[in-house]
Amino acid sequence: MSTSMAATPSVAVLGAGSWGTALAALIARHCGRVTLWGRDAGVIAAIDARHENPRYLPGILLPDELHATTDVAAALHGADLVLVVVPSHAFAETLHLLAPHRPANAGVAWATKGFEPGSGRFLHEVAGEILGSEVPLAVVTGPSFAKEVAIGLPTALTVHSDHAAFAQTVADVLHGPAFRAYTGDDMIGAELGGAMKNVLAVATGVADGMQLGLNARAGLITRGLNEMLRLSAAIGAQPETLMGLAGLGDLVLTCTGDLSRNRRLGLALGRGQSLQDAIREIGQVVESVQTVDEVMRQAQRHGIELPISSAVQAVLHGEITPADGLRQLLARDQKAEYPEMLFR
């Protein structure tokens, strides 16, 4: 099928959380024809009437060109491009919801990070099964906090797709004066980086919550990147993807930026707060809580040892305390930093 679009494409963004709203606002400023769909009638009404998302992006003025609706069929009517921005646990449900209303020539991209809960499947596998092999698919990922994008601060992301023309189309819609959108063709690597960084951000948050210092934080980020690279090599991803915006870039941002929900979860746990209380205070979905199980499922499937991710899983399941996890990591045998070459 063709991925060509009108000079000013019509875009439907599904998901009116902070990230979906921020991307819809960004695209509206660039293209002017955006409809945002969400389930919360109060939030949707506020976006349309006051040009503000009071729940997720309070106080940030949204462009007049952005329209919102709770009617998925109305949101998708006449769309040239569909961008899905929902938590990973709602991804499959949202694709089933959009499938019967998707215009025939509209490709589907997503800015969702994680795996399918329970199966550990990558989201492009889920999308291909639900939408069919003829629909162009793309993943939008990289280091980005919704609030900064919404207020127009400089940001760089990457769009990966098996369809080069569709990747370029999505990038063109996003690209603007303060927003750089790169392209690539490694969907599995891009999705792995976007999922794993959330797990590793919990580890660095725990270390910072325990006041272990900047050396410990840098060590965890670096060894966390090592875990990403080893798993990516096992699944056939391109190492450059994990060394770029989808991997290292997103990892550094999420591990060091206090706007990260996953880092904030780790900070709370490191300070002795319970998991339930920490999630309640954050007030939004914290992807790492589900993603860690799927990361470890992938690791076990490929026979890869991931000590940091494994420790995070045990902490989040209440099997060990953060202090126990630290002791386990420090007690590991000394070895070469890279006993096997990753880049061949």
LUMZA-589937 format. One line per field, with one value per residue (C-alpha): residue number from 1; x, y, z. Coordinates in nm, 2 decimals, m for minus. Example, Ala and Ser with C-alpha at 12.3 -4.5 7.8 and 13.67 -1.06 7.14 Angstrom:
LUMZA-589937
torvo = c(1, 2)
px = c(1.23, 1.37)
py = c(m0.45, m0.11)
pz = c(0.78, 0.71)
This chain:
LUMZA-589937
torvo = c(1, 2, 3, 4, 5, 6, 7, 8, 9, 10, 11, 12, 13, 14, 15, 16, 17, 18, 19, 20, 21, 22, 23, 24, 25, 26, 27, 28, 29, 30, 31, 32, 33, 34, 35, 36, 37, 38, 39, 40, 41, 42, 43, 44, 45, 46, 47, 48, 49, 50, 51, 52, 53, 54, 55, 56, 57, 58, 59, 60, 61, 62, 63, 64, 65, 66, 67, 68, 69, 70, 71, 72, 73, 74, 75, 76, 77, 78, 79, 80, 81, 82, 83, 84, 85, 86, 87, 88, 89, 90, 91, 92, 93, 94, 95, 96, 97, 98, 99, 100, 101, 102, 103, 104, 105, 106, 107, 108, 109, 110, 111, 112, 113, 114, 115, 116, 117, 118, 119, 120, 121, 122, 123, 124, 125, 126, 127, 128, 129, 130, 131, 132, 133, 134, 135, 136, 137, 138, 139, 140, 141, 142, 143, 144, 145, 146, 147, 148, 149, 150, 151, 152, 153, 154, 155, 156, 157, 158, 159, 160, 161, 162, 163, 164, 165, 166, 167, 168, 169, 170, 171, 172, 173, 174, 175, 176, 177, 178, 179, 180, 181, 182, 183, 184, 185, 186, 187, 188, 189, 190, 191, 192, 193, 194, 195, 196, 197, 198, 199, 200, 201, 202, 203, 204, 205, 206, 207, 208, 209, 210, 211, 212, 213, 214, 215, 216, 217, 218, 219, 220, 221, 222, 223, 224, 225, 226, 227, 228, 229, 230, 231, 232, 233, 234, 235, 236, 237, 238, 239, 240, 241, 242, 243, 244, 245, 246, 247, 248, 249, 250, 251, 252, 253, 254, 255, 256, 257, 258, 259, 260, 261, 262, 263, 264, 265, 266, 267, 268, 269, 270, 271, 272, 273, 274, 275, 276, 277, 278, 279, 280, 281, 282, 283, 284, 285, 286, 287, 288, 289, 290, 291, 292, 293, 294, 295, 296, 297, 298, 299, 300, 301, 302, 303, 304, 305, 306, 307, 308, 309, 310, 311, 312, 313, 314, 315, 316, 317, 318, 319, 320, 321, 322, 323, 324, 325, 326, 327, 328, 329, 330, 331, 332, 333, 334, 335, 336, 337, 338, 339, 340, 341, 342, 343, 344)
px = c(0.00, 0.11, 0.25, 0.23, 0.04, m0.11, 0.12, m0.06, m0.14, m0.43, m0.30, m0.50, m0.32, m0.47, m0.40, m0.45, m0.20, 0.10, 0.31, 0.01, m0.10, 0.26, 0.31, m0.04, 0.05, 0.38, 0.23, m0.05, 0.21, 0.38, 0.09, m0.22, m0.45, m0.45, m0.73, m0.65, m0.85, m0.89, m1.12, m1.14, m1.43, m1.33, m0.97, m1.10, m1.35, m1.08, m0.85, m1.12, m1.26, m0.95, m0.66, m0.51, m0.47, m0.54, m0.46, m0.13, 0.01, m0.15, m0.08, 0.06, m0.12, m0.20, m0.24, m0.59, m0.54, m0.55, m0.89, m0.99, m1.27, m1.38, m1.51, m1.24, m1.43, m1.44, m1.07, m0.97, m1.20, m0.99, m0.66, m0.35, m0.15, m0.24, m0.01, m0.08, 0.05, m0.09, 0.08, 0.20, m0.07, m0.34, m0.16, m0.33, m0.67, m0.62, m0.51, m0.82, m1.03, m0.88, m0.85, m1.21, m1.20, m0.85, m0.86, m0.72, m0.41, m0.32, m0.01, 0.02, 0.30, 0.33, 0.53, 0.46, 0.75, 0.74, 0.64, 0.31, 0.23, 0.23, 0.38, 0.69, 0.62, 0.76, 0.49, 0.56, 0.48, 0.15, 0.07, 0.15, m0.08, m0.37, m0.34, m0.20, 0.12, 0.01, m0.02, 0.31, 0.42, 0.67, 0.80, 0.88, 1.13, 1.42, 1.50, 1.20, 1.00, 0.65, 0.65, 0.96, 0.82, 0.49, 0.66, 0.88, 1.22, 1.48, 1.43, 1.57, 1.39, 1.42, 1.16, 1.22, 1.03, 1.06, 0.91, 1.17, 0.92, 0.68, 0.96, 1.04, 0.67, 0.64, 0.97, 0.85, 0.53, 0.73, 1.04, 1.04, 1.25, 1.30, 1.24, 1.47, 1.34, 1.59, 1.50, 1.61, 1.51, 1.58, 1.24, 1.33, 1.64, 1.45, 1.17, 1.42, 1.60, 1.28, 1.16, 1.48, 1.58, 1.27, 1.39, 1.74, 1.61, 1.46, 1.81, 1.98, 1.69, 1.73, 2.10, 2.04, 1.76, 2.01, 2.26, 2.53, 2.68, 2.75, 3.01, 2.75, 2.50, 2.75, 2.85, 2.49, 2.41, 2.72, 2.66, 2.30, 2.39, 2.60, 2.29, 2.10, 2.37, 2.41, 2.04, 2.02, 2.30, 2.10, 1.78, 1.95, 1.92, 2.18, 2.43, 2.42, 2.05, 2.13, 2.43, 2.20, 1.88, 1.67, 1.92, 2.19, 2.01, 1.69, 1.88, 2.08, 1.77, 1.55, 1.82, 1.92, 1.61, 1.36, 1.07, 1.11, 0.84, 1.06, 1.35, 1.11, 0.99, 1.35, 1.42, 1.12, 1.22, 1.57, 1.44, 1.24, 0.90, 0.67, 0.61, 0.23, 0.28, 0.54, 0.31, 0.02, 0.22, 0.34, m0.02, 0.05, 0.15, 0.51, 0.60, 0.89, 0.67, 0.53, 0.82, 1.08, 0.91, 0.91, 1.27, 1.37, 1.15, 1.34, 1.67, 1.57, 1.45, 1.80, 2.01, 2.14, 2.24, 2.12, 2.22, 2.09, 1.76, 1.72, 1.79, 1.52, 1.27, 1.34, 1.30, 0.98, 0.83, 0.92, 1.16, 1.46, 1.52, 1.71, 2.00, 1.99, 2.00, 2.30, 2.49, 2.41, 2.55, 2.87, 2.93, 2.95, 3.27, 3.53, 3.56, 3.65, 3.43, 3.35, 3.44, 3.30, 3.31, 2.97, 3.06, 3.16)
py = c(0.00, 0.36, 0.57, 0.90, 1.18, 1.51, 1.82, 1.88, 1.54, 1.48, 1.30, 1.11, 1.07, 0.80, 0.85, 1.18, 1.13, 1.36, 1.21, 1.18, 1.53, 1.67, 1.49, 1.60, 1.96, 1.93, 1.80, 2.06, 2.33, 2.18, 2.05, 2.21, 1.91, 1.69, 1.51, 1.37, 1.08, 0.99, 0.81, 1.07, 1.30, 1.57, 1.59, 1.59, 1.87, 2.08, 2.03, 2.14, 2.43, 2.57, 2.43, 2.26, 1.91, 1.98, 1.63, 1.55, 1.89, 2.15, 2.51, 2.44, 2.62, 2.38, 2.51, 2.61, 2.37, 2.07, 1.92, 1.64, 1.38, 1.06, 0.92, 0.70, 0.68, 1.06, 1.09, 0.85, 0.99, 1.11, 1.05, 1.00, 0.89, 0.73, 0.77, 0.55, 0.68, 0.46, 0.25, m0.09, m0.28, m0.09, m0.12, m0.43, m0.31, 0.03, m0.14, m0.36, m0.04, 0.15, m0.13, m0.11, 0.27, 0.31, 0.47, 0.23, 0.44, 0.53, 0.38, 0.33, 0.45, 0.44, 0.61, 0.34, 0.18, m0.17, m0.53, m0.70, m0.80, m1.17, m1.28, m1.06, m1.00, m0.68, m0.43, m0.44, m0.81, m0.73, m0.46, m0.68, m0.96, m0.72, m0.49, m0.72, m0.72, m0.47, m0.18, 0.03, 0.04, 0.25, 0.31, 0.66, 0.65, 0.83, 1.06, 1.28, 1.42, 1.52, 1.85, 1.97, 1.88, 2.05, 2.38, 2.37, 2.28, 2.12, 1.74, 1.47, 1.14, 0.86, 0.68, 0.32, 0.12, m0.16, 0.08, 0.35, 0.58, 0.56, 0.62, 0.94, 1.04, 1.01, 1.19, 1.47, 1.52, 1.54, 1.74, 2.11, 2.41, 2.27, 1.90, 1.68, 1.34, 1.09, 0.76, 0.40, 0.05, m0.15, m0.17, m0.45, m0.27, 0.06, m0.11, m0.30, 0.02, 0.20, m0.08, m0.17, 0.19, 0.20, m0.10, 0.04, 0.38, 0.22, 0.09, 0.43, 0.58, 0.33, 0.41, 0.78, 0.74, 0.55, 0.84, 0.61, 0.89, 0.99, 0.71, 0.45, 0.61, 0.63, 0.27, 0.15, 0.34, 0.20, m0.16, m0.12, m0.02, m0.34, m0.54, m0.37, m0.45, m0.81, m0.88, m0.68, m0.89, m1.21, m1.09, m0.97, m0.59, m0.34, m0.23, 0.12, 0.15, 0.09, 0.33, 0.60, 0.79, 0.48, 0.32, 0.53, 0.86, 0.74, 0.55, 0.85, 1.08, 0.83, 0.74, 1.10, 1.31, 1.36, 1.39, 1.02, 0.82, 0.51, 0.70, 0.86, 0.51, 0.40, 0.71, 0.64, 0.27, 0.37, 0.60, 0.32, 0.39, 0.10, 0.02, 0.08, 0.42, 0.53, 0.44, 0.61, 0.93, 0.93, 0.90, 0.77, 0.43, 0.33, 0.11, m0.07, m0.25, m0.47, m0.43, m0.59, m0.93, m0.91, m0.81, m1.10, m1.33, m1.22, m1.28, m1.63, m1.71, m1.62, m1.75, m1.40, m1.30, m0.95, m0.89, m0.53, m0.60, m0.92, m0.73, m0.47, m0.75, m0.90, m0.56, m0.48, m0.82, m0.76, m1.06, m0.85, m0.51, m0.24, m0.29, m0.66, m0.60, m0.37, m0.63, m0.90, m0.68, m0.59, m0.95, m1.07, m1.22, m1.00, m1.04, m0.87, m0.57, m0.73, m1.10, m1.14, m0.89, m0.74, m0.55, m0.78)
pz = c(0.00, m0.05, 0.24, 0.05, 0.22, 0.16, 0.19, 0.53, 0.66, 0.90, 1.22, 1.48, 1.82, 2.04, 2.41, 2.60, 2.88, 2.92, 2.63, 2.39, 2.46, 2.42, 2.08, 1.96, 2.05, 1.87, 1.56, 1.57, 1.57, 1.27, 1.07, 1.20, 1.15, 1.47, 1.66, 2.00, 2.14, 2.50, 2.74, 3.02, 2.92, 3.16, 3.03, 2.67, 2.74, 2.90, 2.61, 2.36, 2.57, 2.76, 2.55, 2.86, 2.99, 3.36, 3.47, 3.29, 3.17, 3.40, 3.32, 2.97, 2.68, 2.39, 2.03, 1.91, 1.61, 1.85, 1.88, 2.12, 2.13, 2.31, 1.99, 1.83, 1.49, 1.48, 1.57, 1.29, 1.02, 0.73, 0.91, 0.70, 1.00, 1.33, 1.64, 1.94, 2.27, 2.55, 2.82, 2.70, 2.89, 2.69, 2.35, 2.21, 2.33, 2.16, 1.83, 1.84, 1.90, 1.61, 1.35, 1.22, 1.19, 1.04, 0.69, 0.43, 0.35, 0.71, 0.86, 1.23, 1.46, 1.83, 2.11, 2.36, 2.54, 2.68, 2.59, 2.57, 2.94, 2.99, 2.66, 2.65, 2.28, 2.12, 2.03, 1.66, 1.67, 1.84, 1.59, 1.29, 1.42, 1.49, 1.19, 0.93, 0.73, 0.47, 0.72, 0.75, 1.12, 1.30, 1.66, 1.79, 2.07, 2.24, 2.53, 2.59, 2.88, 2.78, 2.97, 2.79, 2.45, 2.54, 2.62, 2.31, 2.46, 2.22, 2.18, 1.95, 1.89, 1.63, 1.42, 1.32, 1.07, 0.82, 0.56, 0.50, 0.33, 0.63, 0.88, 0.69, 0.68, 1.06, 1.11, 0.88, 1.08, 1.41, 1.29, 1.35, 1.48, 1.83, 1.75, 1.56, 1.43, 1.30, 1.12, 1.13, 1.03, 1.36, 1.52, 1.76, 1.88, 1.92, 2.12, 2.34, 2.44, 2.51, 2.74, 2.92, 3.02, 3.24, 3.44, 3.48, 3.58, 3.89, 3.98, 3.95, 4.14, 4.42, 4.44, 4.45, 4.71, 4.93, 4.87, 4.72, 4.52, 4.16, 4.11, 4.18, 3.95, 3.66, 3.72, 3.71, 3.39, 3.22, 3.33, 3.25, 2.90, 2.89, 2.98, 2.70, 2.45, 2.55, 2.51, 2.19, 2.04, 2.13, 1.96, 1.65, 1.70, 1.56, 1.83, 1.68, 1.78, 2.14, 2.13, 1.99, 2.09, 2.14, 2.38, 2.54, 2.50, 2.66, 2.93, 3.04, 3.05, 3.24, 3.49, 3.57, 3.51, 3.80, 3.56, 3.50, 3.68, 3.69, 3.85, 4.10, 4.19, 4.25, 4.46, 4.68, 4.73, 4.81, 5.08, 5.24, 5.10, 5.00, 4.63, 4.67, 4.84, 4.58, 4.29, 4.45, 4.50, 4.14, 4.02, 3.67, 3.51, 3.60, 3.31, 3.49, 3.73, 3.44, 3.20, 3.43, 3.42, 3.04, 3.02, 3.24, 3.03, 2.72, 2.90, 3.01, 2.66, 2.52, 2.81, 2.90, 3.26, 3.36, 3.72, 3.75, 3.59, 3.79, 4.12, 4.02, 3.95, 4.29, 4.46, 4.28, 4.37, 4.74, 4.74, 4.86, 5.00, 4.79, 5.04, 4.97, 4.60, 4.63, 4.84, 4.57, 4.29, 4.49, 4.58, 4.22, 4.11, 3.94, 3.57, 3.24, 3.16, 2.81, 2.83, 2.48, 2.20, 2.14, 1.82, 1.55)
